[in-house]
Amino acid sequence: MTRITLVKGDITAETADAIVNAANSSLLGGGGVDGAIHRRGGPEILAECRRLRASHYGKGLATGQAVATTAGNLDAGHVIHTVGPVWSASLDRSELLASCYRESLRVAAGLGARTVAFPAISTGIYGWPLDDGARIAVRTVREVAGPPVEEVRFVLFDDRAYAAFAEALTD
């Protein structure tokens, strides 16, 4: 059984076999979690992302998909990049958000990762309502996480996000 834990803090300071990056489709860095992971992880992550763009992902990574790179200077074995959906009041994109967690865990299992640290995907600049994003994240991880992944850690930036995920864990 995979443990789900919550941590309030900076995902770039976590120690894990895999850290999940809420990436943009270009894989070339950006703002928020993506920018922080690229800055702290160093140029090795960007170099590997550029190689991916030059080979398999010429048009970028599709929303809901995931791919792994080195973790560079982060205290992790790999960074798993996933592209979350932009929230829409008129379109139900919840399956795409669930796919980010599902595909990241599939990639993590393929790498043999035992510990995986996730941010709250799409709940920042992409505008996903925090309570709903937490519910989708927790539900999806509960449904799909399994060996070799022993721990999924949600690393949440502030008290509000931590409270939303804590509430989702009680449901």
C-alpha positions in Angstrom: 0.0 0.0 0.0 1.4 3.4 -1.0 1.5 6.0 1.8 0.3 9.5 1.0 1.9 12.3 3.0 1.6 16.0 3.0 4.4 18.5 3.5 4.2 22.3 3.5 7.3 23.7 1.8 9.4 24.0 -1.3 9.4 21.0 -3.6 12.9 21.9 -4.8 14.2 21.2 -1.3 12.7 17.7 -1.1 14.6 14.5 -1.1 12.8 11.9 -3.3 13.5 9.3 -5.9 11.4 11.4 -8.3 10.2 15.0 -8.1 7.2 15.9 -10.3 7.4 19.2 -12.2 4.3 21.1 -13.2 5.8 21.9 -16.5 4.6 23.8 -19.5 4.4 22.0 -22.9 7.7 23.4 -24.2 9.6 21.6 -21.4 12.0 24.5 -21.4 11.2 26.1 -18.1 8.7 28.8 -17.1 7.3 30.3 -14.0 6.1 28.9 -10.7 7.1 25.3 -9.9 8.5 24.8 -13.4 10.9 27.8 -13.1 11.9 26.9 -9.6 12.8 23.3 -10.5 14.8 24.5 -13.5 16.7 27.2 -11.5 17.5 24.9 -8.6 18.1 21.8 -10.6 20.6 23.6 -12.9 21.4 23.5 -16.6 21.5 19.6 -16.8 17.6 19.5 -16.7 17.2 22.1 -19.4 19.8 20.3 -21.6 18.0 17.0 -21.3 14.7 18.7 -22.0 16.2 20.3 -25.1 17.3 16.8 -26.2 13.8 15.5 -25.7 12.4 18.4 -27.8 14.9 17.6 -30.6 13.9 13.9 -30.7 10.6 12.6 -29.4 8.7 15.8 -28.4 9.3 18.2 -31.3 6.0 19.9 -30.7 6.3 19.7 -26.9 4.7 17.5 -24.3 1.0 17.1 -24.5 -1.3 18.0 -21.6 -1.8 15.1 -19.2 1.4 13.3 -20.4 4.7 12.8 -18.4 8.3 12.3 -19.2 11.4 12.0 -17.0 14.8 13.7 -17.1 17.8 14.0 -14.8 17.2 15.9 -11.6 20.5 17.8 -12.0 21.3 19.5 -8.6 18.1 18.5 -6.9 18.2 15.9 -4.2 16.3 13.4 -6.4 17.1 10.7 -8.9 14.7 12.1 -11.6 12.4 15.0 -12.4 9.1 13.8 -14.0 7.7 16.6 -16.1 3.9 16.7 -16.6 1.8 19.3 -18.3 -1.4 20.2 -16.4 -4.5 21.6 -18.0 -5.6 25.2 -17.8 -8.9 25.3 -15.8 -12.0 26.1 -17.7 -15.4 27.0 -16.4 -17.0 25.7 -19.6 -15.0 22.6 -20.3 -14.5 19.6 -18.0 -10.8 19.0 -18.1 -10.6 16.9 -14.9 -9.6 13.8 -16.8 -6.5 15.6 -18.1 -5.6 16.7 -14.6 -6.0 13.1 -13.3 -3.9 11.9 -16.2 -1.0 14.1 -15.0 -0.9 12.1 -11.7 -1.6 8.8 -13.4 1.1 9.2 -16.1 3.6 10.6 -13.6 3.2 7.5 -11.4 3.5 5.2 -14.4 6.8 6.9 -15.4 7.9 6.8 -11.7 7.2 3.1 -11.5 9.1 2.5 -14.7 12.1 4.2 -13.1 11.8 2.1 -10.0 11.0 5.1 -7.8 9.9 4.4 -4.3 9.3 8.0 -3.3 7.5 10.6 -5.5 7.0 14.2 -4.6 4.2 16.1 -6.3 3.2 19.8 -6.4 -0.5 20.8 -6.6 -0.6 20.6 -10.4 -2.5 23.3 -12.3 -3.7 25.1 -9.1 -1.4 28.0 -9.6 -1.2 30.1 -12.7 -3.4 27.6 -14.6 -6.2 28.6 -12.3 -7.6 25.2 -11.2 -9.7 25.6 -8.1 -7.6 24.3 -5.2 -10.2 22.1 -3.5 -11.1 20.4 -6.7 -7.5 20.0 -7.7 -6.7 18.4 -4.3 -9.7 16.1 -4.6 -8.7 14.9 -8.1 -5.0 14.5 -7.1 -5.7 12.4 -4.0 -8.4 10.3 -5.6 -6.2 9.5 -8.6 -3.1 8.6 -6.5 -5.3 6.4 -4.3 -6.6 4.6 -7.4 -3.3 4.0 -9.3 -0.3 4.2 -6.9 1.3 0.9 -6.1 4.6 -0.9 -6.1 7.4 0.1 -6.4 6.1 3.5 -5.2 5.9 3.3 -1.4 5.3 7.0 -0.7 3.6 9.8 -2.6 4.3 13.1 -1.0 2.3 16.2 -1.9 4.6 19.2 -1.3 2.3 22.2 -0.8 3.5 25.8 -0.9 1.2 27.4 1.7 -1.3 26.8 4.4 -4.3 27.1 2.1 -3.0 24.3 -0.2 -2.0 22.1 2.7 -5.6 22.5 4.2 -7.2 21.6 0.9 -5.1 18.4 0.5 -5.6 17.5 4.2 -9.4 17.8 3.6 -9.2 15.7 0.4 -7.3 13.0 2.4 -10.2 12.7 4.9 -12.8 12.1 2.2 
